[in-house]
């Protein structure tokens, strides 16, 4: 009876250690790869708390605030309640501009959000551009039989 109890105890301890090891191996890397998404107001609140975590900030580019720098672009982003200054290293996307909703990824560097990635928010409806195609009947043939 005592031998069975020892076996069960050893088995339970070994099982608990194995489960803890698996959870540590899985949760550790996942936790470091998580990038939180915050509004400008939430991000400003974190800045005042002194956090240096990496996250994504979402807002709209403030008109008149965009200025190119030697290493990228500086601009302000707002959610209507708060405004934050963003310094982006690298080229911004083609659709980047004033009044454009953006998502910037980076971290606080003092009072400025240091971004290394800008994503443009857009609608889900895709409309192809209008193409004006004029076919001249005298040029080429439909069968491809030019000789």
Backbone torsions as a table, in degrees:
resi	resn	phi	psi	omega
1	UNK	NA	-44.8	178.7
2	UNK	-65.9	-38.0	179.0
3	UNK	-63.4	-39.5	178.9
4	UNK	-66.9	-39.1	179.6
5	UNK	-65.7	-41.0	177.5
6	UNK	-63.2	-42.1	179.7
7	UNK	-61.9	-44.9	179.1
8	UNK	-63.6	-41.6	179.2
9	UNK	-63.5	-46.5	178.7
10	UNK	-62.0	-42.2	179.0
11	UNK	-62.6	-44.0	-179.5
12	UNK	-65.3	-41.7	179.2
13	UNK	-65.8	-44.4	179.4
14	UNK	-62.9	-40.8	178.6
15	UNK	-65.2	-42.7	179.3
16	UNK	-64.0	-40.8	178.2
17	UNK	-65.0	-42.1	179.6
18	UNK	-64.5	-43.9	179.0
19	UNK	-64.2	-42.6	178.5
20	UNK	-63.1	-40.2	179.5
21	UNK	-65.1	-42.8	179.0
22	UNK	-64.7	-44.7	178.3
23	UNK	-62.0	-41.0	179.0
24	UNK	-64.5	-41.4	179.9
25	UNK	-67.9	-35.7	-178.6
26	UNK	-82.2	-46.7	-174.5
27	UNK	-72.8	-32.7	-178.9
28	UNK	-59.2	-59.1	179.0
29	UNK	-64.1	-35.1	179.2
30	UNK	-65.2	-40.1	-178.8
31	UNK	-64.1	-37.3	-179.2
32	UNK	-75.6	-16.8	-179.9
33	UNK	-97.0	1.4	-179.8
34	UNK	-82.2	129.7	176.1
35	UNK	-118.9	113.4	-177.4
36	UNK	-75.5	152.2	-179.2
37	UNK	-110.6	124.7	-177.0
38	UNK	-133.7	149.7	171.8
39	UNK	-76.0	169.9	179.6
40	UNK	-62.1	-41.8	179.9
41	UNK	-60.4	-44.8	178.3
42	UNK	-65.1	-39.0	-179.5
43	UNK	-66.0	-40.8	178.6
44	UNK	-64.2	-37.4	177.4
45	UNK	-63.1	-40.7	177.9
46	UNK	-66.5	-39.6	-180.0
47	UNK	-58.1	-42.5	-179.1
48	UNK	-70.1	-21.8	177.6
49	UNK	-82.0	-11.0	176.8
50	UNK	83.9	22.0	179.6
51	UNK	-78.0	143.5	177.8
52	UNK	-117.6	24.7	179.7
53	UNK	-71.7	153.9	177.4
54	UNK	-86.5	134.7	-179.6
55	UNK	-157.2	177.0	177.2
56	UNK	-109.4	136.8	179.3
57	UNK	-116.9	134.2	-176.8
58	UNK	-118.8	134.3	176.7
59	UNK	-174.0	-170.7	-179.3
60	UNK	-112.2	139.0	-179.7
61	UNK	-67.6	127.9	-178.2
62	UNK	-73.8	127.8	178.7
63	UNK	-59.0	137.6	178.2
64	UNK	83.2	-0.8	-176.7
65	UNK	-99.4	-8.7	-175.0
66	UNK	-79.7	125.1	174.6
67	UNK	-142.2	133.0	-179.8
68	UNK	-76.7	144.0	175.1
69	UNK	-119.6	175.3	179.4
70	UNK	-66.5	-27.6	-176.4
71	UNK	-107.0	-1.4	-178.3
72	UNK	167.1	-123.7	-177.1
73	UNK	-148.4	145.1	176.4
74	UNK	-116.5	136.9	179.8
75	UNK	-159.9	168.1	174.8
76	UNK	-106.7	147.2	178.4
77	UNK	-129.1	142.5	-177.0
78	UNK	-136.6	155.4	172.2
79	UNK	-113.7	10.9	-179.4
80	UNK	98.8	-28.1	179.7
81	UNK	-104.5	-40.9	-178.7
82	UNK	-127.9	158.8	177.4
83	UNK	-129.8	140.3	178.4
84	UNK	-130.1	145.5	176.5
85	UNK	-88.8	133.3	-177.9
86	UNK	-121.7	133.5	172.6
87	UNK	-116.8	111.4	-176.8
88	UNK	-101.8	129.7	175.2
89	UNK	-95.1	124.3	-179.3
90	UNK	112.3	176.8	180.0
91	UNK	-80.6	134.8	175.9
92	UNK	-75.5	160.4	177.2
93	UNK	-61.9	160.1	-178.7
94	UNK	-60.3	-35.4	-177.4
95	UNK	-81.9	0.3	-179.0
96	UNK	-67.6	137.7	177.9
97	UNK	178.7	-174.2	-179.9
98	UNK	-68.2	147.2	179.6
99	UNK	62.9	18.4	-179.8
100	UNK	-99.1	130.7	175.0
101	UNK	-69.3	128.3	-178.3
102	UNK	-130.4	157.5	170.2
103	UNK	-123.8	119.6	-178.5
104	UNK	-111.2	139.5	179.5
105	UNK	-113.3	132.7	179.6
106	UNK	169.1	-146.0	-179.7
107	UNK	-151.9	165.7	178.3
108	UNK	-72.3	137.1	172.6
109	UNK	-127.0	84.0	-172.6
110	UNK	73.1	-125.4	-179.6
111	UNK	-91.8	-0.9	-177.9
112	UNK	-111.8	139.1	175.7
113	UNK	-85.2	115.0	-179.7
114	UNK	-87.9	110.6	-175.1
115	UNK	-107.3	143.6	173.6
116	UNK	-124.3	5.5	179.6
117	UNK	-152.4	128.7	175.8
118	UNK	-121.1	130.3	175.1
119	UNK	-119.4	136.1	-179.6
120	UNK	-92.8	129.6	175.7
121	UNK	-84.2	137.6	179.4
122	UNK	-147.5	167.5	-179.2
123	UNK	-72.9	169.1	-179.8
124	UNK	-86.9	-11.5	-176.7
125	UNK	-87.6	117.8	178.4
126	UNK	-99.7	128.6	174.8
127	UNK	-123.7	118.2	-180.0
128	UNK	-65.9	150.6	179.6
129	UNK	-65.5	150.8	176.2
130	UNK	-70.2	128.4	179.7
131	UNK	-116.0	125.8	179.6
132	UNK	-96.3	100.6	-177.9
133	UNK	-105.8	119.0	175.7
134	UNK	-114.9	122.9	-179.8
135	UNK	-103.5	124.5	177.7
136	UNK	-90.4	121.1	-176.3
137	UNK	-62.6	-22.9	-177.8
138	UNK	-82.3	-13.7	-176.4
139	UNK	-100.1	121.6	174.9
140	UNK	67.1	175.1	177.4
141	UNK	-131.9	156.7	-177.6
142	UNK	-70.2	-27.2	-176.6
143	UNK	-84.9	-12.3	-179.0
144	UNK	76.7	20.2	-176.5
145	UNK	-95.2	50.6	179.5
146	UNK	-83.6	133.2	-179.3
147	UNK	-134.9	NA	NA
